Amino acid sequence: MGNIFVWINYLDNLKNLQQGKTAVIEQMILLRNHLVFELRSQGCRSFVVPEDLNLSCAIQWINDRADSGDIALAISVNHSNNSSRRGIYITYIANNLERKKHAEVLLLLLLHRLPHLSSLGSQPDTMTLMGQLPFCRQVIIPSLQITLGYLSNPDDKNIIFNEHPKLVQGLVDGLMAWSREVTGIEPNQEIKPLNLSLNYSSLEIRLNSRIYPERGIVVYGNPCIPIDLVDRLGLDLTDSSNLIEAGGIVYLKAVDLEAFNISIEWENLSQTLILRTILPFDNHQIKQIMGQGRTSEVQMMMFLKVNNEKALKEFPQIAKFYREEGAIEGVNSDIAFCQMCLETDFLRFGREQEARNYNFAHLGRVESKEIAVFSDVRLGVRCHIQHLKAYASLEPLVQEVVDPRFYLVARGVAPSVSELSGRWSADLSYSKKILAILKRLYESINLF
């Protein structure tokens, strides 16, 4: 079998945990050590990625040592402001059906050992807050990230802290099955060195409905395109960590193009990669706060229900209000809606005060450090829309001011979503998270 790399991802995921961080880290290290010991006892060669490495260093550490037939697993935990949120899930690189299958196999065998686990299934990395997961994209060998549950949920925390033997055995079963899928070799069997450059399958590229004259390749299930095509698209990605050389040609993982609003569709059966650069909007327009939304009320409602099936029971008219209030003030209702989804975790809240006070964007008061309070859903939405307009435009409000901080904003200082980071939120990735949700919304209605 190939080598199995195991890394515990706590430096990035636990930085916002307020208390109990040391105990969680100790439990994750203990779990990792038990897992590696058990893998080795069953004849699987395993590497422990040093736990003090940050994400980029851990990826480089693996890439420096990885060989054909190897796999890599990142083990993580999550936490939420809503203590009822729970569940284990596995994240894989988007547009890779092979990796999705690997994730499902691993999760199935883990659930076989722990049938009482609450499972959220497998999900592409486009479903994450940032819209992509570097561990799944930049590690050169097949890689997955498993999130064992939510520390904020008592049941999940109990499993993570107190059921190591079953967790370990389930992970061992899943990792060995995944490794066999990749290599076709059992434990203790020698894996012959492979020159994978001779085994890349080719793929057809369709660019804006026309066949592109040069073919791409498939590497570990990831469709890749020639770097010359990337250049012709007007992009300089020659410093990307996802470059691959084969047969004297440099290729790039096609999934990297998504960051530049290029639509990607992978037809695995026909081995065809479909790229679209002609979209209903350009990279500049999609980020503008002032403008008209493109989604309907029903489309917003369906997107919300997919991400939180209980949301519409508590707030059945919220999509309608965002469209109406946005249209009145000329604010893009899609952007406001997606910001609300980020701020409230798709209306799960967790901060009970905000749920009761109809505050959908963590808006503050002038006279105190407490959040603003509104009498109903529509007024909460209206305040959110008005605060966005304060940042994005110099135009006066159409309706009476309900935003308590409207006059304190430097009008027009942030016409683009990209300029909200450091202003609306101290999180410097805040804008990217809003845009990642916006992209998911547009993908759900085939706009992207």
VOKOLRO-449247 format. One line per field, with one value per residue (C-alpha): residue in one letter; chain; x, y, z. Coordinates in steps of 0.25 Angstrom, whole numbers, m for minus. Layout:
% residues N
rest: a  ...;
kette: A  ...;
X: X  ...;
Y: Y  ...;
Z: Z  ...;
END
This chain:
% residues 448
rest: m  g  n  i  f  v  w  i  n  y  l  d  n  l  k  n  l  q  q  g  k  t  a  v  i  e  q  m  i  l  l  r  n  h  l  v  f  e  l  r  s  q  g  c  r  s  f  v  v  p  e  d  l  n  l  s  c  a  i  q  w  i  n  d  r  a  d  s  g  d  i  a  l  a  i  s  v  n  h  s  n  n  s  s  r  r  g  i  y  i  t  y  i  a  n  n  l  e  r  k  k  h  a  e  v  l  l  l  l  l  l  h  r  l  p  h  l  s  s  l  g  s  q  p  d  t  m  t  l  m  g  q  l  p  f  c  r  q  v  i  i  p  s  l  q  i  t  l  g  y  l  s  n  p  d  d  k  n  i  i  f  n  e  h  p  k  l  v  q  g  l  v  d  g  l  m  a  w  s  r  e  v  t  g  i  e  p  n  q  e  i  k  p  l  n  l  s  l  n  y  s  s  l  e  i  r  l  n  s  r  i  y  p  e  r  g  i  v  v  y  g  n  p  c  i  p  i  d  l  v  d  r  l  g  l  d  l  t  d  s  s  n  l  i  e  a  g  g  i  v  y  l  k  a  v  d  l  e  a  f  n  i  s  i  e  w  e  n  l  s  q  t  l  i  l  r  t  i  l  p  f  d  n  h  q  i  k  q  i  m  g  q  g  r  t  s  e  v  q  m  m  m  f  l  k  v  n  n  e  k  a  l  k  e  f  p  q  i  a  k  f  y  r  e  e  g  a  i  e  g  v  n  s  d  i  a  f  c  q  m  c  l  e  t  d  f  l  r  f  g  r  e  q  e  a  r  n  y  n  f  a  h  l  g  r  v  e  s  k  e  i  a  v  f  s  d  v  r  l  g  v  r  c  h  i  q  h  l  k  a  y  a  s  l  e  p  l  v  q  e  v  v  d  p  r  f  y  l  v  a  r  g  v  a  p  s  v  s  e  l  s  g  r  w  s  a  d  l  s  y  s  k  k  i  l  a  i  l  k  r  l  y  e  s  i  n  l  f;
kette: A  A  A  A  A  A  A  A  A  A  A  A  A  A  A  A  A  A  A  A  A  A  A  A  A  A  A  A  A  A  A  A  A  A  A  A  A  A  A  A  A  A  A  A  A  A  A  A  A  A  A  A  A  A  A  A  A  A  A  A  A  A  A  A  A  A  A  A  A  A  A  A  A  A  A  A  A  A  A  A  A  A  A  A  A  A  A  A  A  A  A  A  A  A  A  A  A  A  A  A  A  A  A  A  A  A  A  A  A  A  A  A  A  A  A  A  A  A  A  A  A  A  A  A  A  A  A  A  A  A  A  A  A  A  A  A  A  A  A  A  A  A  A  A  A  A  A  A  A  A  A  A  A  A  A  A  A  A  A  A  A  A  A  A  A  A  A  A  A  A  A  A  A  A  A  A  A  A  A  A  A  A  A  A  A  A  A  A  A  A  A  A  A  A  A  A  A  A  A  A  A  A  A  A  A  A  A  A  A  A  A  A  A  A  A  A  A  A  A  A  A  A  A  A  A  A  A  A  A  A  A  A  A  A  A  A  A  A  A  A  A  A  A  A  A  A  A  A  A  A  A  A  A  A  A  A  A  A  A  A  A  A  A  A  A  A  A  A  A  A  A  A  A  A  A  A  A  A  A  A  A  A  A  A  A  A  A  A  A  A  A  A  A  A  A  A  A  A  A  A  A  A  A  A  A  A  A  A  A  A  A  A  A  A  A  A  A  A  A  A  A  A  A  A  A  A  A  A  A  A  A  A  A  A  A  A  A  A  A  A  A  A  A  A  A  A  A  A  A  A  A  A  A  A  A  A  A  A  A  A  A  A  A  A  A  A  A  A  A  A  A  A  A  A  A  A  A  A  A  A  A  A  A  A  A  A  A  A  A  A  A  A  A  A  A  A  A  A  A  A  A  A  A  A  A  A  A  A  A  A  A  A  A  A  A  A  A  A  A  A  A  A  A  A  A  A  A  A  A  A  A  A  A  A  A  A  A  A  A  A  A  A  A  A  A  A  A  A;
X: 0  4  7  m4  m1  m9  m10  m18  m23  m25  m16  m26  m39  m38  m32  m46  m49  m51  m48  m43  m34  m22  m31  m36  m22  m18  m30  m27  m12  m16  m26  m16  m5  m15  m19  m5  m1  m13  m10  4  0  m8  4  0  12  8  14  10  11  16  5  11  12  2  m7  3  15  7  4  18  23  14  17  32  30  18  19  10  0  0  m12  m14  m24  m26  m34  m42  m53  m63  m70  m83  m90  m102  m100  m111  m103  m95  m90  m78  m74  m63  m59  m53  m48  m59  m62  m55  m64  m53  m50  m64  m65  m53  m60  m73  m65  m57  m70  m78  m68  m66  m82  m81  m73  m81  m95  m100  m91  m99  m94  m95  m89  m78  m77  m69  m59  m67  m77  m67  m67  m56  m61  m49  m40  m25  m22  m31  m26  m11  m7  m2  m7  m21  m26  m38  m42  m51  m58  m61  m73  m76  m69  m81  m90  m90  m92  m82  m72  m74  m71  m59  m54  m58  m60  m46  m45  m57  m53  m39  m44  m54  m44  m34  m45  m48  m33  m29  m41  m38  m23  m27  m36  m24  m13  m21  m11  m13  m5  9  9  20  16  24  29  20  23  9  13  11  m3  m10  m23  m26  m39  m46  m47  m60  m58  m71  m77  m66  m55  m42  m30  m21  m26  m24  m21  m27  m18  m24  m38  m35  m37  m25  m23  m10  m4  m4  m19  m19  m10  m20  m31  m23  m19  m5  m4  10  12  1  4  m5  4  7  17  15  21  28  15  11  m3  m12  m24  m36  m43  m33  m41  m53  m47  m47  m62  m60  m71  m65  m73  m67  m74  m67  m74  m69  m56  m60  m57  m67  m62  m70  m64  m76  m85  m97  m88  m73  m63  m65  m81  m83  m76  m84  m93  m102  m110  m121  m121  m122  m129  m144  m151  m153  m139  m134  m144  m139  m125  m128  m135  m124  m114  m124  m137  m143  m140  m153  m162  m157  m155  m164  m164  m149  m146  m157  m153  m139  m143  m153  m145  m132  m140  m145  m131  m124  m116  m113  m122  m113  m101  m110  m116  m103  m97  m109  m106  m92  m95  m106  m101  m113  m122  m117  m112  m107  m106  m121  m122  m120  m131  m141  m137  m138  m123  m119  m105  m99  m102  m98  m104  m99  m101  m96  m88  m100  m106  m117  m132  m143  m158  m160  m153  m156  m150  m137  m136  m138  m127  m117  m120  m119  m105  m100  m105  m97  m84  m87  m93  m94  m109  m119  m129  m142  m149  m148  m135  m136  m121  m116  m102  m105  m100  m87  m82  m73  m83  m78  m65  m68  m76  m71  m72  m57  m56  m65  m54  m48  m60  m73  m65  m50  m49  m40  m46  m60  m62  m57  m67  m79  m74  m73  m87  m92  m85  m92  m105  m102  m98  m111  m119  m109  m104  m90;
Y: 0  14  23  30  44  49  63  70  83  91  104  109  103  106  120  126  116  124  113  98  100  92  80  79  80  69  60  62  58  46  42  44  36  24  25  24  13  5  7  3  m10  m14  m12  2  11  24  38  48  62  71  77  91  93  103  100  104  98  85  84  87  76  66  70  69  54  49  38  32  23  32  38  49  52  65  63  75  79  91  99  108  119  110  98  90  89  76  65  59  62  60  71  68  76  81  75  62  50  40  48  49  34  33  42  34  21  27  32  19  11  21  21  6  6  18  17  27  38  49  50  63  54  58  72  79  89  100  98  103  118  122  114  105  97  98  84  78  86  88  75  67  54  50  57  59  67  60  69  60  69  82  84  93  82  73  60  62  67  54  45  53  52  39  29  29  14  13  26  21  7  14  23  11  3  15  19  5  4  18  14  1  9  17  6  m7  m12  m19  m16  m21  m23  m15  m4  m2  11  17  27  34  43  32  28  42  40  51  60  68  83  91  106  114  103  101  90  95  89  85  74  74  62  56  55  47  50  65  71  80  89  94  106  112  112  119  130  132  134  146  140  138  126  122  123  114  102  94  93  79  76  64  61  74  82  90  88  94  89  94  96  108  116  117  128  137  135  124  114  100  87  73  62  50  40  46  52  66  79  90  104  117  131  138  140  149  158  161  160  175  175  163  170  183  186  196  189  179  165  154  143  142  140  126  123  130  122  109  112  116  103  94  100  101  93  100  115  117  112  123  134  130  144  148  146  154  166  166  167  178  186  185  189  201  206  201  191  177  168  156  162  166  153  145  154  151  136  138  147  138  124  123  128  118  130  124  138  137  152  155  144  151  165  163  167  160  166  168  183  191  203  217  219  205  193  184  180  188  184  184  181  172  165  175  186  177  175  190  194  184  190  204  201  195  207  216  209  207  220  235  235  239  228  227  222  228  224  212  209  216  217  222  236  231  223  230  230  223  217  203  202  187  175  174  187  182  174  182  191  183  172  171  158  161  149  155  159  146  138  147  145  130  129  138  128  116  124  127  112  107  114  112  126  122;
Z: 0  m1  10  18  23  36  40  51  47  59  58  48  53  68  67  71  82  95  105  106  94  101  105  90  85  94  90  75  77  85  75  64  71  73  59  53  63  59  44  46  54  42  32  27  26  32  34  45  40  51  58  60  45  40  28  17  24  26  11  7  17  11  m4  m1  4  m4  m15  m25  m17  m5  2  12  23  31  44  49  58  57  67  65  73  72  81  74  62  60  51  45  30  20  10  m4  m15  m24  m38  m34  m34  m31  m18  m15  m15  m6  4  4  6  18  24  22  29  40  42  42  55  61  56  66  59  53  39  30  18  9  3  m8  m3  m10  2  12  17  8  m4  m5  4  2  8  m2  m14  m12  m6  m19  m15  m12  0  9  22  32  42  54  59  67  80  84  83  96  88  78  88  96  84  81  95  100  88  83  81  72  64  62  57  48  42  40  33  24  21  17  8  2  0  m7  m16  m20  m21  m23  m13  1  14  14  m1  m8  m17  m29  m33  m43  m54  m54  m65  m74  m68  m69  m77  m86  m86  m97  m94  m98  m97  m99  m106  m116  m115  m111  m120  m109  m99  m84  m74  m62  m50  m38  m43  m45  m59  m62  m74  m82  m76  m90  m89  m76  m82  m93  m83  m78  m65  m60  m50  m53  m38  m34  m25  m34  m46  m52  m63  m72  m86  m86  m84  m71  m67  m56  m48  m55  m41  m39  m50  m41  m33  m46  m49  m60  m60  m59  m62  m62  m70  m64  m73  m86  m80  m84  m77  m80  m78  m79  m79  m85  m73  m70  m62  m60  m49  m45  m46  m37  m25  m26  m15  m22  m33  m36  m31  m41  m32  m30  m17  m19  m23  m10  m2  m8  m6  9  11  5  15  27  26  38  33  26  37  46  35  23  17  18  4  0  9  4  m10  m7  2  m7  m19  m12  m8  m21  m13  m19  m11  m15  m7  5  5  5  15  24  22  26  39  44  39  30  41  51  59  72  78  83  85  70  67  76  72  57  55  42  40  55  54  66  73  75  90  95  92  90  76  70  73  63  65  53  42  31  39  42  27  24  34  28  14  19  25  12  4  14  11  m4  m9  m7  m11  0  6  m1  12  27  34  43  43  56  50  36  38  45  32  22  11  m2  5  1  m13  m14  m5  m5  3  14  21  33  32  35  41  47  39  27  20  22  8  2  10  5  m9  m7  m2  m14  m24  m18  m19  m34  m36  m30  m41  m52  m54  m51;
END
